[in-house]
Amino acid sequence: MAGWEQTHRRYRLVYAVADDILRRGPEARDDWQGAIETEYGSTAAFLHDVLRRWRNALDAHSDEVGTRRLEEIEAAVSRANAPLRAVLDAFAAHPVLAARSGMHAVQPA
């Protein structure tokens, strides 16, 4: 059960942080640093989890490739997942996010 409990703790933490950042802006991230470090061990590990969730949201729209431009798909996903988008924007300068070659997980066939 430890894995299941960890999954739920992390889910709750990701969305609590995301909702707070969406509501208060990037300065809210400092208030969550202790909880992030306690649960994930590092900000990098937390951001990898957020980025995985973001990419899963993009992948859910992969059937739209060919009928919509990637930019349109990402815009729709950003609107539907505004809290995750807010976290990615707030931590954009972090090496985990700054070094990535792009956020598009959906690729044309």
Secondary structure, 3 states (H helix, E strand, C coil): CHHHHHHHHHHHHHHHHHHHHHHHCHHHHHHHHHHHHHHHCCHHHHHHHHHHHHHHHHHCCHHHECCECHHHHHHHHHHHCHHHHHHHHHCCCCHHHHCCCCCCCCCCC
